[in-house]
Amino acid sequence: MKGFRGLPFALLAVTTACGYHTAGHAAQIPENVKTIAVPAFVNQTRTYRIEQLLTSSVVSEFTSRTHYRILSDAGETADATLRGTVLSASSTPLTYNSSTGQAASVLVVVSMSVSLTDRQGKVLYQNPSYLFREQYEVSQDLTSFFQEDSPAFQRLSRDFAQTLVSNILEGF
């Protein structure tokens, strides 16, 4: 029985050192940050109001997933500021209807640059090349036709916001 004395400690060591960690524990944001300013993103494209849609989605995502107080103005009261620039936005036909020659599906692509800095200007998070895509089918029925690119941009902005907030919180 002498050899079994260390067995409980060995089992404890093996079962507790599995190497897994819970997502979100490797936060990039310092503990002293309580408020984050998210001013309207800059739009360098010709896509109308895309910056407003993306900014709104990011604010909603931060509000629903975190405890941070979100401000719309990068004033003196913000502990950190998240700035974004829409670098490009495009809609390109992917497939065509063989009988009519019209587009049957379209690919929407948005490129973004984002940085989160603290009050002193130290970069807490930065990604100069986010690239998001969303595909949609073009309705061929003229009686039920509606412009699908706006819902596609909305889906894309939600995906972007979820990814951005996850990346900032999880330190990737």
N, C-alpha and C positions, 0 to 999 in steps of 0.2 A: 504494500500500500504506500510505501515511501515515494514511489514514482508518480503517484496521482495527486500529490499535494499541490503541485503547480498547475494542474489541469484547469481548474476554474479560472485562474488568471490568464492562462493561454487562450482559453475560449473567449474570455472577455476581450482580450486584445484583438483577436481575429474578427470578432463580430462587430466591434466598434470602429475599426480602421478600414472601412470598405472603400474609401476614396471618393465617395459621392458627396455632393454639396447641393444645397437648395438654391435654385435660381433666384437671383436678386440680392444675394448676400455680398457680392463683390461690387458694391455700389461705388460709382465714380464720384458721386456728389458728396462733398464733405458734410459732416453733421451740423455745422453752423449755418448751412443754407436752409432757410425756412420759406423764403419767397423766391419765385422765379418769374422774371419778366419775359413775356413772349410777345414782342411787338410784331406788327404785321410784317410778314415776309416780303422781300423785295421781288418784284416780277420783272425779269429781263426778257420776257417772251411777249408775243402778241395774243396769247390766250387770255381772254377776258376773265378777270376775277379769280384766276387759278390760285394766286397767292392768298386770297381771303379764304378760300375753301381749305387749303392746306393748313393755314394758321389756325383756323377754327377747329379742325380735326385734331391738331396737336394739343390745343388748349383743352378740348373735351377729354382727350386720352389722359393727359396729366391730371385733370380734375377727378376723373373716375378711378384712376389707378393709384394715385399717390396722396400723401398728406400735405404736399406743398401748397402754399397759397400762390395762386397764379395771377400775375398782373399783366395788363395790356401795354403798359408804358415802362420803358427802361429808365426809370428815375432813380433817385438816390435811395429809395426804400427797398429796392430789389437786391437780394443777396447774390443772385446770378441772373444772367440774361441769355436767352436762347435766340439766336438770330439765324434766319434762313434766307436763301436766295434761290428762286426758281430759275435755273440756267437755261432750260429748254423744255418745250412741250410740243408734242406732235401727234397727229392722227394720220395713220397710213393704212390704206386698204391692204388686207392680207389675202383675201380670196375674192373671186368674182363669180357672179352668176353667169354660167356659160351661154344661156339663151338670151339674156338682156345685156350682158356686158357691164352691168352695174356691180358695185362693191357688195359682197355678201357678208363680209366680216372686216372689222377695222381694229387695228392695234393702236392704243394710246400709250405714249411713252413720255415720262416726265423725269427730268434730271434736276437734282437739288444739291445745294451745298449748305451745311448746317454746322454751327459751332455754339457751344455753351461755355460762357466765361464767367468767372466770379467778379466781384466788385472791383478787384485790383487789376483785372484784365487777364488773369491766368486762365489758360484754356483747360477746361474740365473735360470736355468732349468735343471731338471734331470729326466730321466726315465730309470731305469736299466733293464726293461723287456718289450720292445716292441715285439709283436708277430704278424706277418702278414702271411696270407695264400692266396694262389691263386690256383685254380683248372683249369685243362685243359683236353680236350679230346685228346686221342691218335688216330691218323688217322689209319684206317684199310686198306686203299687203298695204296698199295705199290708204285703205279705209281705217286701218288701225295704226298707221304709221305715227311714230313720235320720235323726236330727236334723242338718240340713245347715248350720245357722247357725254352729256351732263351727268347721268347716273354712273357712267364709266369713270369719269373724273372723281365723282363722290366715293365710289368703291376704292379707287386708287388712293385717294387722300386718306381714307380710313386705314388702309393697309400701311401706308407710309407712316402715319401717326403711331400705330401700334408697334411697328418695327423701330422707329426712332426712340420712343419712350422705353421700350425694352432694352435697346442698345445702351441708352444712357444709364438706366437703373442697374443693368447687369454687367456693365463695364466691358462690353465687347466693341 
